[in-house]
Amino acid sequence: MLQEVSLGARSLADYTHVVGKDLVAEIRDLAASLAGKRVLHVNATAFGGGVAEILYTLVPLMNDIGLDAHWQVMLGRDEFFDVTKQIHNTLQGDPREISDADWATYERYNLLNAMGMDGEWDLIVIHDPQPAMIRREAPDLAGSWMWRCHIDVSTPNPSSLARLLPYVNQYDAAFFHIPEYVPPGLAETVDARIVPPAIDPLSPKNMAFSVDDAAFIAQQFGVDPDRPLLLQVSRFDPWKDPSGVIDAYRIVRREVPGVQLALVGSMASDDPEGWEFYNATVAHAEGDPEIKILSNLNNVGAIEVNAFQSLADVNIQKSLKEGFGLTVTESMWKGRPTIGGAVGGIVSQISDGETGFLVSSPQQCAERCIELLADPELGRRLGRNGKEHARRNFLTPRLLRDYVRLMADLAV
C-alpha cells in the first residue's frame, strides 16, 4: 500500500481578502457539479520539495470545495531514487545515458507501487517522472489520469525523453509550467495545459512576519540583522548553483565588506545526491564565517525560512535549470528584491528590471546585488511590483481553479 499523507484543514474563504471575491466565487461555481468526486495525488515524497509544499495546501482546499481528495506517497528504496534522480537530471539536459538495468529498476518499482494501489478514483494526478509509469500498470483505477510535470524539460536528453514519453502519452491531460516545457512528441490525445505552480500565502512559510521577529530568528543562526544579508533558499543541487552564489557573494564582499550570505536548503528523501552537493557547497565556502549553510538538520523549518526571506536585503535563486522556482515567488510575496537565473520558469516570474532582476553569471548576480544594496529605493520598488505580480498569478487559489477547470472540461 502507498503511504497516505495526513493533512489538516483549509478553508477557501480564508483567502478571500488576498485573492478577491471574484476568484473565490469562480472556484465555487466550477466545483458545484463536482461534489463528491474522488481525486488522488501521487508523488515521491511528503517533505523537502516544492511539490510536497503545494500538496499540503492544495489537497485540503480541494476537500473544502466539496471534492473527496487524497494524497499518497509512493514507496521506494535508495536504488529507485538513485535512478529517478538520474532521470530528473537527464530530462533537464544531462547528456549521460541511463542504463537498461537502471530503467528496469525504475519499471519494477512503478509496477510494485501500481500493485499496491486500490480504491476507485475519478481522477488520479501523478506528479513528476518518479511514478509516471503507474498509469500504464493500473489504468482501471481511475476514470481520468493527469500527469503534472514540475521540472524543466525544455532541452531534455533525447534518450530519456524517448523512454518516458510513451508512459506520458497514455494520460488524458498534462500540466506544464511554461509552453517551452511541452515536449515534442506529446500525443494529441493528451490535453496539455500551461499551469504555473503556486504558494500558499497563509502558510507558516509565507504569512506576514515582522522585521523584529525575523531578525530575532535569524540571530539564532549567527546572522547579524544590522548588516546586509544575501540569501538563497533551495535544495543542495547542482542546478541551483550554490557555488555560483558563493562566487557572487565574494565579488560583492569586495565592494560591501560587511555583507553576509545564507544558503538555506532541505534534505529530501527522494534526492540521494543532496548530501554530495551539500558537502561540495561546504567545501566551496572554505570556512568563511560570514557564509551560513543551513538545512532542516539545523532545525530550519518553514518559520525560519520565512524569517530569512523576510529579512534578506537580496533574495537570490541563481539556478542553471529551474522548472519554476517557488522560492522566487516566496521572496516576491514578501516584498523583497529578488534576483533569479534567466532560465526556465523563473523568467515567467521576473520581468527584468520590473519585478526583479535576471542574471546569467556570478558576475552579473554580484553587480545586481551591489546595485540593490546601494539603492534601497530600487529594492523597495522591485519588491512592491513583485508582490503584486505574485498575488495576481502565483497563489494557491488560482492553482485550485485550474485543477477544477480541468476536471470540469474532462467531465470527471
N, C-alpha and C positions, 0 to 999 in steps of 0.2 A: 504494500500500500504506500502511496505517496504521502508525504507529511503535510497535514492540514495546518495552515498558519492561523493562529488565534488572533483575532482583531478586535479593537474597540469600536465604539460607535462614532459616527459623524453625522451632522445634520447640514443639509444643503442650505437651509435657511440662515445658518450662521455666516455664510459667505456673501449674503446679500449686500451688506454695507461695503464690501470690497469690489465685487464684480458687477453689481447693479441688479435691479429687479427684473429687467428685460431678459437677461441671460438665464436667471433662475426660473422665470416663467416658461421660457422656451424649453428648458430641460424637462420641466414637469409635464408640459404638453406632449413632448415627444415620448416620454416614458409611460404615459397613461395607458396606451394599448399594449404595453409590455409587462404589465404587472404579473409577478409570479414566475417570469421566465428565469430559467436556471443558467447561470454563467459561471464558468470555471476558468481561472487564470493559472497557468503553469509556467514556472521558471526554475532557475537553478539554485537560487539562494534566497534566504529570508532576511539577510542583512549584508551590509558592506558595499552596496552599489546603488546606482540611481533607479534601477528597475524596482528593487525592493522598496525604496522610499516612495515611489509613485504608488505602488500597490497598497501600501499601508493606509493610504487615504482614499484612493480610487474605489477599492472594493467596498469599504463601509459606505461610501456615498452611493454606490450602486444599490446597496441594500436599502438605504434611506429613501430612494425614489421608487421602491417597490419591486426591484429585482431580487432574486434569490442568488446572491453572488458569493463565490468561494475562491480561495487561493490555496494552491498546493505546490509544494516544492519537490522536484524530482530527486531521487536517490542516486548517489554515485560515490565512487571511491577516487583516490588520487589519480589512478591510471586514466579514468574517464575525464577528469577535469584537466589533466595534463594535455589530453588530446583536444578537448574543446577550447583550451586556451590557444593551442596551435591553429585551430580552425578560425577562431576570433582574429588572430594576428594575420593569417593569410587572407582572410576576407577584407582586411584593412590594407592589404598590399604587400605583406611579407612574401618574398619570392620563393621561400623554401617549400619543398614538396612534402606533403603528408603521406606517410607510407600506407600501403594497403592494410597492413596489420593494425595500424592506428585507426584507420577508418572502420575496420572490423570491430575494434573496441567500442568506438562510438555507436555503431549499429547495435551491438549486443546490449549496451546499457539502455538505449532507447527502447529496444524490444522488451527488456525486463521492466522498465517503467510503464510501458503501454500495458503489459500484462497485469501490472499492479493497480491499474485504474479501474474504477467502477462507477456506477450511477448512470443516470440518463440526463443529458445536458442539452439545452437549446443552443448554446454557443460555448465552444472552448477556444480560449485565446492562448496561443503558445508564444512565449517571449524568447526571441533570440535563437541562435543556432543550436544551443545545447539540447533542447527537446524537440527539434524541428521534425524529426522522423516519426514522432509518435502518431501523427495524423495517418501515416501510411499503415501503421501497425494496428491501429484501433479505430478505423473510420466510422464504425457504427455507434460510438459513444455519444456523438453529438449530431444535431441536425445541421449545424453550420460550424465551420472552423475558420479561425483567423490567425495569421502569423504577424507578430509585431517585431519589426527589426529595429534595434536600438543602436546599431553600430554603423560606421562609415563604410559603405560598400561601393563607393564611387570608383575606386581603382582596385578591384579585387584581383587576387591571384586567380587566373582563369581555371586552373585545375581544381581548386577548392570550390569555386562557384559552380563548376560543372557537376561536382559531386553533390552539392547541396540543392541546386535548383530543382531537380526532379521531385524532391520532397516538398518544396515550397509551392510548386505548381499544382499540387493536389489540394491546396487550400481554396476556400471560397473568397477570401479577402486578405489583404495585407496592408499594414500601416508602415509608412516610411517618414523620416523626419523632414527630408527635403527632396525635390524632384531628382536630383543627381544620384540619389541612392536607389532608385528603382532600377534593378539590374536588367540588362538586355537579355532577352530570352524568357522573361517572365510571361507566363501563359496569359492569353487574352481572357481566359475564364476567371482569372484572379482579379477581384475588384481592388485595384491598387489606389490608395489614398495618401495624400500628404498631410500628416498629422504630427506636429511637433509635440514633444512631451511637456510636462508642466510640473510646477512645485506647489506645495500646499502652503499658502500664506499664513495659515493659523497653526501650523505645527510648531513644536518647540524650536526647530531649526530655523524657522522663518518669522516667528512672531516678533512684534516690536520689542526692542531692547534699548534700555537707556545707556548712554555713554558711560555713566558711572558704573553700572552693573557690568558692562562689557569690559571696562578697564580692570575692575576687581578680579574678574575671572581670568583674564589674560595674564595678570600679575602672578597668579598661582603657577604659571608655567614659565616664569622667568622673563616675561616681556615687560619692558618699561613703557607704560602708556603715555609718557611725556615725550617720547622720541618717535620719529617716523617709522611706520611698520608696513612692509610689503608682505603679501600673503598669497600663497597658492594652496587651495584645498582640492585634493584629488587623490585617486589611488596612486600607489607607487608602481608606475607602469612606464615603459619606455616611450609610449605615445604621448604621455603627459609632459615629458621632457623636464623632470625636476632638476637635472643637471644644468640644462639651459637656463632655468630660472636662477640657479645659484650663480651662473656666469653673469647674468644680467645684474643681479644684486651686487656683485663685486665691482662692476663698472659704476653703478650708482654710488657705491660707497666712496669712490674716489672724489665724487662731487658733493656728496652729502654724508660726511663722516659718521654721523650718529644713527644712520639707518639700520633697521633690524629686518630680518627675514624669518617668517614662519612657514614651514611646509607641513601641512596637516592632512593626513590621509587615514584610510581604514584598511584593515587586512580582511579581505573577503574570503569566504570558504571556497568559492569557485575560481580563485586566482592563485594557483600554486607558484607562479613566478613572482608574486608580490614580495616575498622575503628577499629574493635575489636582488630586486631593484631597490628595495628599502636599504639593503646593505650597501649597494653601489652608491645610493644617494648620500648615506652617512659618510662613506669614504670620500666622495667628491667634496663634501663640506669641510674636510680636513680639520675637524675640531674647532672650527670658528665658533666662539661662544655666542656670537650675535645671530647665528643660524639655529633656530629651534625646529627640530624634526620630530613631529608628534603623531600619534595614532590612537586608535581606540585602546591599544595596550597601555597607553599612558592615561587612561580614563578620559580621553577626549571623545565626548559624545555629541549629540545634537545641540545641546545648550552651549557647549564650549565652542563648537563650530560657529554658531550664531554670534557668540561674543567676539570671536576673532574677525569674522566678516564685518560685523558692525563697527569694529574699532579700526580696522586697517585703513591706512591712508590710500593704498592702492591694492585692489584685488586683481590677481593675475590668473589666467588659465592659458598658459603658453603651450597648448597642445600641438603636436605634429600631425595627429589624426584625431578626429573627435566626432562621434556620432551626433551629439548635440551639445552637451556640456551644461548639465543642470546647475553646476556651481556658478556659471556665468549669470544665469537668471537669478540665483540666490543673491549674488552680490548686487545685481541691478535692483532687485526688490528692496534691498536695504539702503538704496540711495547712495551707494559708494562708487567712486570712479573705478572702471573695470577695463583691463587690458586682456585681450584674447588673441590666440593664434588665428591667423587668417585662413582657417581650414574648416571644412565640414559644416556642422550645424551652428558653430559659433558665428559664422558670417550672417546667418539669419537673425541673430540676436543683436549683434553690434553693428550699427551703422557708423563707420569710422568717422570720428570727429563729432558725432551727434549723440550717440548713446554710449560711447566708449571709444577705445582705440583698438585697431587690429595691427598685429605685428607679425613679422616672418623670420626674426632672428633675435638672439640675445641682445645684440647691439641696439636694434630698434626698440626692443622692450625696455632696455635701460634708458634710452633717450626719452621715451614717453613717461617713464616713471619720474625722471628728473624734471620734466616739464610740469607734471602734475604736482609734485612736491613744491615746486617754485611758485605755482599759481593755484592756490586753494579755490578761488572763484571758478576757475575752469573745471576743477574736480566737482564742485557743487552743481554746476550746470549739467555736466555729463551725468551726474548721479540722478538729478531730477528727471532728465529725459529718459534715462534707462529705467527708472522705476515705473514711469507711466507706460513705457513700451512693454515691460514685463506684465503690468496689470492688465493691459488690453489683450495680450496674446499668450501668456505662458503660465496661467494659474489653473489649478485643478478643475474648477467648474467648466472651463472651456474644453478641456480634455474629456470630461464626462459627457458633455454634449456630443462630441464627435463619436464616441463609442455608441451612445444611444441612437444617434442618427444612422450609423451603420446598421445597427440591429433592426431599426425600422425599415431601412432600404432592403435588407436581406430577408425581410418578413420572418424574422426569427420566431 
